[in-house]
Amino acid sequence: MRTACPPTRCPTAEARPVQGSGPGALAAILALLAGLALPAGAVAQGGFSPPAGCSGVLTIQSKGCMLTNVWTCEGEAEGLQWVALFDERGPFQVKQVDTEFQWLTTYYTSLPRLERMQIPAPDPASLAELFVSGFDSYDFTVVPDAGPLGPQRYVGFDRLTGETVIDGEPLHTTEYGFERSLSDGTVLSRRAGRQFVSDRHRIFILGQSWHVDSPDEVRDHSPVEFLYPGEAGFMAAVPKYECGAMMSSLDAQPMEAPS
């Protein structure tokens, strides 16, 4: 277990309000995302517009027909960001994360539901610790508002392995592993992989991942393009790499690296 992060890095639940976590706000966000969802084979003509009072920060076009949009909203605590994942059918998951990339709130558009992280966590994920020591462990639980599974515990680690530059963007490379289980100890999945982390944006970026039981079946969502305000393709709504017949099938799964 790593040492606890300082109070400025790990604020309490009371000091770190989560905007949009009420039923009305949830309905508004799900309606926004569902409105962009596409039937198989359809192509969106417009882009993605963050909710009112919010501003786009970054768009990432990735392999494996994956698109990531990042935005921030006025009136929220410093360091809070929203990270939305899109496949060729449209958006399927959006998370609110803090400066340590903790999963505070997660919305899913497939069988619309909400998950909230239990705070404080026994061992909260910490980008600060990862950047300082090169290693970070975590142990936290998310609680869904619907569905048969109930609370789900994530226990795992991230380790820095090097540095790289993709499309002009400096990134750290990492390896990770985690186990997801129910409160009774039933293991739902064990995953491992390699991914990327941005010191500038304080977010993890998907890379390669696999189930521990089938390491030869590798899913690759490594980034290809990083797009900023004013650039063509910023806040796009459609992935552009390795799409077509391939579907990401991530809509019912959590983000692959819970760090």
N, C-alpha and C positions, 0 to 999 in steps of 0.2 A: 504493500500500500504506500502511496506517495504521501508526502506531508500535505497538510491542509493548506489551501491557498489563502492569501491574506483577505481580510474583510472586503477590501475594495474590489477584489476579483470574484468573491463568492458572496454577494449580498443575500440577505434573507428574502424569503418569499414576500414579506411585507414591503421591503425596500425595493423590490423589483417587480412592479406591476406588469401584468400581461394584458396588453390591450387586445380587445376582440375575443375574450374568452367566454363571454356570456352567450346565452342561447340566441339572442337577436343578432349579435355580431357574427356568431358562427354561421347562421343562416345567410347573412350577407356575403361572407367570404365564400361559402360553398356555392352560392348562386353565381358569384363572379366567376369562379373557376369552372363550374358546370356549364356556364354560358359559352366557354371557350372549348369545351370538349367536343371532339369530332367523331363522326362515325368512321369505321375502318375505310381507308382509302381516300378520305376527304382531305382537302387542302385549305387551310385558313388563308383568307385574303388580307386580313389585317394583322396587327401586332397585339401584344399584351399590354394592357394599361393597369398599373397598380391601383389599389383602391384610392378614393378621394383622400387627400391629405398626405399621400405617400409619394415617394420619388424613387425611380429606378436608379440602381447603382452599377450593376454589372450583369451581363449576359454571357453565358458560356455555352458554346456549341461543342458537343462531345461525340465520340464514337458510339456505336450501338444505338443510334436514333434517340439520343438523349439531349435535352436542353435544360439549362438552369437559369432562372431569373432571380436576382437579388434586389430587394428594395428596403427602404427604411421609411418610417412614418413619423410625422410631427406629433409631439406630445408624449412620445414614449421615452423610456429611460435610455440614457446614452449607452451605445453598444448593442442595443437590440436590433436585430435584422430579421427579415422574412426571406426564406429560401424556398423557391417553388421548382418542382421537377415536372417536365413535360416529356411525353413520348409522342408518336405521330398521331395519336388519338386526341391529344390535348393534355392539360394539366391533370396530374393524378395525386399529387402530394404537395403540401406546403407546411413548412415549419417556421415557428418563431424561435430564434436562437439568441443567446447572449454572447458577450465578448469572449467567453470560454468555449463557445459552440455547444452549450448544453441544450438539449431538446426540451424547451419549456412547454411548447404546445405544438401538436401536430394535427393537421386536418387531412382527411382522405376523401376524395371525390367518389371512389368506388365504394358502394354501400356507405354513404356519408356518415362519418364518425369523427370523434375528437379524442385525442389522447393528451393527458397532462402528466408532466414529470412530477414525481413526489420530491418536495424540497423541505428540508435539506436532504441530500443524498448521502449514503454512507461514505462514498468515495467519489465526489463529483469530478467529471471530466474537466481538464484544465489545459488550455493551450499555453498558458503562462508556464506551467510545469514542463510541458513538452518542449517548448522552445529553450528553456534554461537547461534542463537535464538530458534532453533527447529521448525521454521515456515518460509515459503517463499511463497509469492504470485508472479504471473507473468501475463503479458499482452503483447503479441507479435503477429505479423502477418507474415505468410509465403506467398510467391507469386509464383505460378506455371508458368512454361514456356509454358504449353499447357493444354488443357482441358476446359470444359465449366464453371467451378466454379469461377475462378478468385481468388483474395486474400482471405485467410482464417485467421480469428483471433482466438487466443487461450487465454482464461482468466481462471485462476485457481489457485490452491495452492498445496503445499506439506507440510506435518507435520510429524516430527519424532515421533515415538510411542515406540521405544525400541531398543534393540540390540539382535543379534542372531549370531550363527556360523553355516555355512553350508559347509560341506566338508573341514573343517579347515579354511574357509574364514570368517573373522569377518565382519559383515554387520550391518548397521542400518536398522530398519524396519520403514516403512512410511505408511501413508494414503494420498490419493490425490483425487482431483476432478477437472474437467475442462469442459468448454463449448467451442465448436467450431462453429463459425458463419461466415456468409458472410458479405461483406462490407455494405449491405443494412439492416443488422440486422437479417436476416433469420438464425435460429439456425439449424445447421446440425446434431449435436449430443451433448449429455451430458453424460460424463463418470465419473466413480469413481472406486476406488480400493485400494488395498494394494500392496506395492512393497518393493524393497530393494535399498539401495544406498551404494556404496563403497567409504569410505574415502580414501583408498589407491589408487584406480584407478579413482576416481572422475567421476563415471558413475552411472546412475540409471540402475537397473536390473529388468526386468519384473517379476510380481508376479500374483496376482489375480485381475481381472477387470470385470466390468459389466456396462451396460447401466443403467443410472439412472431410466429410465422408466421400466426396467425389471431386478431388482436387484437379482432375483433368478437364472438368467442365467449367471453363473459365469464362466469365462474363466481363467484357471490356467496355467501359464507359469513360475512357481517358479523354481529357479535354483536347480540343483541336484549335478553337478560336476563343479569344477573350475580347468582348465588345463593350465599348463605353459610350456614354451619351454623345450624340452627334455622329456616331459611326453607323453605317448601313448594317441592319440586322440587330441593332440594340433593342432590347425588349421584344424580340421576336416571339411568336407563339408556336412555331413549327421547327422541329429539329431538321437538320439538313444532311447529316452524315449517316450512311449505312441504314437507311430506312427502307421503304418499299414493303416487301413481304415480311420483313422481320419486325416483331413487336417486342417491346421491352419486358412486358409482363411483370412490371414492378408495382402495379397499382395497388395490390393487396399486401405489399411488403413494406417494412420500414426502410428508411435510408440505410445503405449497406454498412456504413461506418458510423456508429453512434457516438463518436468522439466529438 
